[in-house]
Amino acid sequence: MDARTIIAKLRDGARPSAAELGWFARGLASGAVSDAQAGAFAMAALMRGRTGDDGTFRVALTRAMRDSGRVLEWDLNGPVVDKHSTGGVGDCVSLLLAPALAACGAYVPMISGRGLGHTGGTLDKLEAIPGFGTELGEERFRAQVEDLRCAIVAADAAMAPADRRLYAVRDVTATVESVDLITASILSKKLAAGLEVLVLDVKCGAGAFMKTPAAARDLAQALVETARGAGCRASALISGMEQPLVPAAGNALEVIEVMETLADGPVNPELFELVARLGGEALARAGQAADRREGAAQIGAALSDGRAAERFGRMVAAQGGPVDFVERWRDRLPAAPYVLEVQATTEGHVAGIDTEALGQAVVHLGGGRLREGDRVNPAVGLSGLSRIGDRIEPGAPLALIHAADEAAATAAARAVAAAYRIGPAPVVVPELFIGWVG
């Protein structure tokens, strides 16, 4: 076998065999497949993807990438569960859900990613906490999951190494949107963690990779069917991303939203309910609740009574962060030196938001990566974001820009102002919960 033959087959609309995909994945892991060949494979998958077939291509590619490295096995006295979001703006659900599930008796070995395109990454958000480490190694990762029931980490170099190569290539070759590559990337890492249950949050709308409900449903179906084909119980919630999930975007600023929820309960009702719904489904699939409604009640209780906060604090300390972070998070998080208010210039109601443009504004402030290897500034971003349906007066704040300097803040302010559409009449707020698949 050779890479050129496999790429050509995919380019021409044929389906590489499981053996060929396994060979290619091992080549990605070993370096035998070059970056140029990895990029060509990604582009061929995007342009000639196999999303219309019976799903065997996705299952074979996912298994090949999973099996390119170590696959964990667990012997625990409870279910091994996890959640994954397909990416959005202001989406900090994982930081709440992992400790809440752990507080409810599940084990959560959460393998997460960094920012991709205009969307934020769970690892980048956690690394806004001083000292927090996401590279644990297998022995320490196992010990923490067994002790605390939760850990949020980067994929170990030995776990799904083929995806580590392909993930980086996708971000710089305009191939992020491929359903087949998204499916294999997400699931290869998740299944390498030895999961029994996986709940997926598939985003849909202006701030998501999938812009329409139909496209989101196609991806949700692909993820659920592929996970089940690879032996994992899975279901997916399609949720709206017409506006940021929380009124903030940026790593430390989203951690603030998390800590306010852990400290005060449902200060952001949509965030609280989304965490409860996803967690409730996970508990039901794992046999820890009679149904998703009962499971959601368990998650809500853990968030409200302090058990999730206590678990989050222990996780932060175990992964190198401050031992008193839950008590003193306001003093621990970095703050940008320059803050600028973006003011509305017209009267009316917020009728729409270009949520992807807000995400890109954060990236250009330094809160994400324009090129592979860019350093992320955890303090920069947006806060106080006006929401769809809000009544706006001239001079009222649309958002606050948190920037490293005045020039960056001014450029971001122009982008944020352009992202808001103000109309004269009240509007219907878009649905957050669109439906379940699986």
Number of C-alpha atoms within 10 A of each C-alpha: 9 12 21 13 12 20 22 15 17 23 20 11 14 14 18 19 15 18 13 19 21 22 21 28 30 21 19 24 23 14 12 15 20 14 15 10 17 24 21 21 23 27 22 20 21 21 15 17 22 20 18 8 10 10 16 17 22 28 25 22 27 33 25 25 32 27 21 26 22 16 17 13 11 15 8 12 10 14 21 26 30 29 25 21 22 21 26 33 31 30 25 28 23 20 20 25 26 28 30 32 30 25 25 20 15 24 27 27 26 25 24 22 21 15 21 20 23 26 27 28 24 24 23 22 23 24 18 23 22 15 14 19 19 21 16 17 14 16 8 14 21 18 12 20 20 18 11 18 25 30 30 28 21 20 24 20 15 16 27 31 26 30 27 20 20 21 21 18 20 21 18 15 12 14 22 20 13 23 24 24 24 21 22 27 21 22 27 29 29 28 27 23 26 16 23 17 26 26 25 24 22 30 33 26 22 22 28 25 23 23 16 14 18 11 16 26 22 16 24 26 18 22 30 23 23 26 27 17 17 17 13 20 20 25 25 25 24 23 23 27 28 26 27 26 23 23 20 27 32 32 33 27 25 27 24 16 21 24 20 15 20 25 18 14 19 16 14 16 12 14 21 22 18 20 24 29 21 27 30 27 29 31 29 18 23 19 13 20 19 14 15 20 17 18 26 24 17 22 30 22 18 25 28 19 14 17 19 26 24 18 22 27 19 21 23 23 17 17 21 14 21 20 15 13 20 20 15 11 16 12 9 17 18 18 17 16 12 15 20 17 19 22 18 18 15 14 15 19 21 23 20 20 23 19 25 24 19 30 27 23 28 30 26 20 27 22 30 30 23 18 11 10 8 11 12 19 23 23 23 30 32 31 22 16 20 22 22 22 19 16 18 21 15 11 13 16 16 24 22 22 31 26 27 19 14 15 12 17 25 17 14 27 22 12 17 27 17 13 17 21 14 22 17 13 11 15 14 8 15 15 10 19 16 16 12 17 18 14
